[in-house]
Amino acid sequence: QKVLHPDAAFPGMAWVYIVTVTGGIVQGDRLRTEIIARNGAQIHLTTPAATKIYRSPAGPSSHRLTIRAGAGTYVEYLPEPVIPFRGARFLEEVTLVAHPTATLVYGSILSPGRVAMGESHAYDLYSSRVTAEGEGGGLEFLDVTYLTPATIAPQRPGLLGGFGILGALHLLTGKVPQREFSDRLHSILQEQGEILGGASELPCGRGVTLRILGRRVEPVSAAMRTVVAVARGSILGGADTGG
């Protein structure tokens, strides 16, 4: 889609909507996306609607996503939620590579499915593996979500508890002090309604990871947008809507 510049506070940030020409992801689909940001670019990548994952009895579908943020760049990848249908099997492998002077924000939201049709975590498999690497290839962090509702109920203690929506947000940056940044974002999450969330420092020493649980998609999305707006303002300067 055409590049937009809708945020007056950050006129240099390009907003790009990634659109597929089909109605969703069907069994056997093998999707691959590579995003490369260079020369101090500022970009927000998203999708115009949720991604539907259809049932896949004959074999899982998959998506391999690689995001490379070059020197001085600021990259946000925040798609709309994933909706896995009954019987869906989906594998996603994400690789994040950020230059030491770059900021890379990656977010995802998993919905329980077509709740209005009586489906709640009725998919067969949802697997997400997020790996962050330094430019030299060294591992910075690994985050794995592996849900098989038929064998282990996602809404059990230690997983989602009484919540149905799972949001995850990873912010790789060396632009702000890590501990203070983590504490601030954690405090902001505690002020959001209808969600349970927390933030912690990344083991690589340059960033924060967050988990957000909710019973409806919109409060989780709203909390994520609030956190990202605060991060954007803290790192790029300008407007900051956080507490």
Buried (B, 14 or more C-beta within 10 A) or exposed (E): EEEEEEBEBBEEBBBBBBEEEEEBBBBEBEEEEEBEBEEEBBBBBBBEBBBBBBBBEEEBBBBBBBBBBBBBBBBBBBBBBBBBBBBBBBBBBBBBBBBEBBBBBBBBBBBBBBBEEEBBBBBBBBBBBBBBBBBEEEEBBEBEBEBBBEEEEBBEEEBBEEBBBBBBBBBBBBBBEBEEBBBBBBEBBEEBEBBBBBBEBBEBEBBBBBBBBBBBBEBBBBBBEBBBBBBBBBBBEBEBEBE
